[in-house]
């Protein structure tokens, strides 16, 4: 654990110290980030600039644990690429509160997404303790692919793509996503511009 970690300037922290605040990621999205990372691994200065521009927001919790609240895909991609550290931006220090108060506060602030890869709710105690334990959610990949294709806009709303993933999960069969991702993507693109998506973050308008 880095000494005297506290809110302020981002600092370099070992990925092994990161505690996720969600259960799953889209592995296609992780693979895309890995490509960008691994194109820089033989260029240390370029890699360092890449990391400096992408500090990972986190909350300091009980026992000085570092709970990352965004960039889980990037964190896993870095770990899979054997990059040991990343810059962390501690946005709040809650190390002084009890675990129960900590999780209540995190939930109230919308800083955790306690749903598994099937979209079912879980207890905070079931969250992964390391980024390598993040599970694969193909619907999260579907949301990522639709956003990349311009189906909806990127927003600052916490866990916004999980809301889109949940929406697609309700309308597109798991067998379609598993067997024909391109078909699922086309269906999701249509759904993203339908009236039923109007309240989702980043909605761009109807057909």
C-alpha positions in Angstrom: 0.0 0.0 0.0 1.4 3.4 -1.0 2.2 5.5 2.1 -0.2 8.3 3.2 -2.5 7.8 0.3 -5.2 10.5 0.3 -7.3 12.7 -2.0 -5.2 14.9 -4.2 -2.9 14.3 -7.1 -3.2 10.9 -8.8 -0.5 8.5 -7.7 0.8 5.2 -9.1 -0.7 2.2 -7.3 -0.2 -1.6 -7.8 -3.2 -3.1 -9.6 -3.2 -5.9 -7.1 -4.5 -3.4 -4.5 -7.6 -2.5 -6.6 -11.0 -3.5 -5.2 -13.7 -3.6 -7.9 -17.2 -2.1 -7.2 -18.9 -4.2 -10.0 -19.1 -7.9 -10.8 -18.6 -8.1 -14.5 -17.2 -6.4 -17.6 -17.5 -6.9 -21.4 -14.5 -9.0 -22.5 -14.6 -7.7 -26.0 -14.2 -4.2 -24.6 -11.3 -5.4 -22.5 -9.7 -7.0 -25.5 -9.9 -3.7 -27.5 -8.2 -1.9 -24.6 -5.5 -4.5 -24.5 -4.7 -3.9 -28.1 -4.1 -0.2 -27.4 -2.1 -1.0 -24.3 0.1 -3.7 -25.9 1.0 -1.4 -28.7 2.8 0.8 -26.1 4.4 -1.8 -23.8 7.7 -1.6 -25.6 7.8 2.2 -25.3 7.9 3.0 -21.6 7.5 6.8 -21.9 4.5 6.4 -24.2 3.0 3.8 -21.8 3.5 6.2 -18.9 1.8 9.0 -20.7 -1.1 6.7 -21.5 -1.5 5.9 -17.9 -1.1 9.5 -16.7 -4.0 10.6 -19.0 -6.2 7.8 -17.6 -6.3 8.1 -13.8 -8.7 5.6 -12.2 -11.2 7.2 -9.8 -11.4 5.5 -6.5 -12.7 5.8 -2.9 -10.6 4.9 0.1 -12.5 2.5 2.2 -12.1 0.7 5.6 -8.6 -0.6 6.2 -7.4 1.8 3.5 -8.7 -0.5 0.8 -8.8 1.2 -2.7 -12.2 0.8 -4.3 -12.2 1.7 -7.9 -15.5 3.2 -9.1 -14.8 3.4 -12.9 -12.4 2.1 -15.6 -12.8 -1.5 -14.6 -12.3 -2.5 -18.2 -9.0 -0.6 -18.4 -7.8 -2.0 -15.0 -8.4 -5.6 -16.2 -6.8 -4.9 -19.6 -3.7 -3.5 -17.8 -3.5 -6.6 -15.5 -3.9 -9.0 -18.4 -1.1 -7.1 -20.2 1.2 -7.5 -17.3 1.3 -3.8 -16.5 1.7 -3.8 -12.7 0.6 -0.3 -11.8 -1.9 2.4 -12.7 -2.6 6.0 -11.6 -5.4 6.3 -9.0 -7.3 9.5 -8.2 -8.7 9.2 -4.7 -11.9 11.3 -4.9 -13.0 10.6 -1.3 -11.6 9.2 1.9 -14.1 7.0 3.8 -11.4 5.0 5.5 -12.7 6.2 8.9 -16.2 4.7 8.7 -17.4 1.2 9.5 -17.8 -1.3 6.7 -21.6 -1.2 6.9 -21.6 2.6 6.8 -19.1 2.5 3.9 -21.3 0.3 1.8 -24.5 2.2 2.6 -22.7 5.4 1.6 -21.4 3.9 -1.6 -24.8 2.6 -2.6 -26.5 5.9 -1.8 -23.9 7.7 -4.0 -24.4 5.3 -6.8 -20.8 4.1 -6.7 -21.3 0.4 -6.8 -23.1 -1.9 -9.3 -23.9 -5.0 -7.3 -25.3 -7.2 -10.2 -23.7 -10.3 -11.5 -23.1 -11.3 -15.1 -26.7 -12.5 -15.4 -28.1 -9.2 -14.2 -29.1 -10.5 -10.8 -28.4 -8.4 -7.7 -25.8 -9.6 -5.2 -24.6 -8.5 -1.8 -21.6 -6.1 -1.5 -19.7 -8.9 0.2 -19.9 -10.9 -3.1 -18.0 -8.3 -5.1 -14.7 -9.4 -6.5 -11.6 -8.6 -4.4 -9.3 -8.4 -7.5 -9.8 -7.2 -11.0 -8.8 -10.6 -12.3 -12.0 -12.0 -10.8 -14.3 -9.8 -12.9 -16.7 -12.0 -14.8 -17.8 -11.7 -18.5 -21.1 -10.1 -19.3 -21.9 -10.3 -23.0 -24.7 -7.8 -22.6 -22.1 -5.3 -21.3 -20.2 -5.9 -24.5 -23.4 -5.3 -26.5 -23.8 -1.9 -24.8 -20.1 -1.1 -25.5 -20.4 -2.1 -29.2 -23.6 0.0 -29.7 -22.0 3.1 -28.1 -18.9 2.6 -30.2 -21.2 2.5 -33.3 -23.0 5.7 -32.2 -26.2 4.1 -31.0 -26.1 6.2 -27.9 -23.9 8.9 -26.5 -21.2 8.5 -23.8 -22.3 10.2 -20.6 -20.9 10.9 -17.1 -23.8 9.0 -15.5 -22.3 6.3 -13.3 -22.7 2.8 -14.7 -24.7 4.1 -17.6 -23.6 1.3 -20.0 -24.9 -1.2 -17.4 -28.3 0.4 -17.7 -28.1 -0.1 -21.5 -26.9 -3.7 -20.9 -29.9 -4.4 -18.7 -32.2 -2.9 -21.3 -30.8 -5.1 -24.1 -30.9 -8.1 -21.7 -34.7 -7.7 -21.5 -35.2 -7.6 -25.3 -32.5 -9.8 -26.9 -32.3 -13.5 -26.2 -29.1 -14.8 -24.6 -28.8 -17.5 -27.3 -28.7 -14.7 -29.9 -25.9 -12.8 -28.1 -23.8 -16.0 -27.7 -24.3 -17.5 -31.2 -24.5 -14.4 -33.4 -23.1 -11.3 -31.8 -23.4 -9.3 -35.0 -27.1 -10.0 -35.2 -27.5 -9.1 -31.6 -25.6 -5.9 -32.3 -28.0 -5.0 -35.1 -31.0 -5.7 -33.0 -29.5 -3.6 -30.2 -28.8 -0.7 -32.5 -32.5 -0.6 -33.5 -33.5 -0.9 -29.8 -31.2 2.0 -28.9 -33.2 4.4 -31.1 -36.7 3.1 -30.1 -39.1 4.9 -27.8 -38.6 2.4 -25.0 -35.0 3.6 -24.6 -35.9 7.3 -24.2 -35.1 7.5 -20.5 -31.7 5.8 -20.8 -28.6 8.0 -20.4 -27.2 9.1 -23.8 -30.4 8.4 -25.7 -30.0 10.1 -29.1 -33.6 10.1 -30.4 -36.1 7.8 -32.1 -35.8 6.3 -35.6 
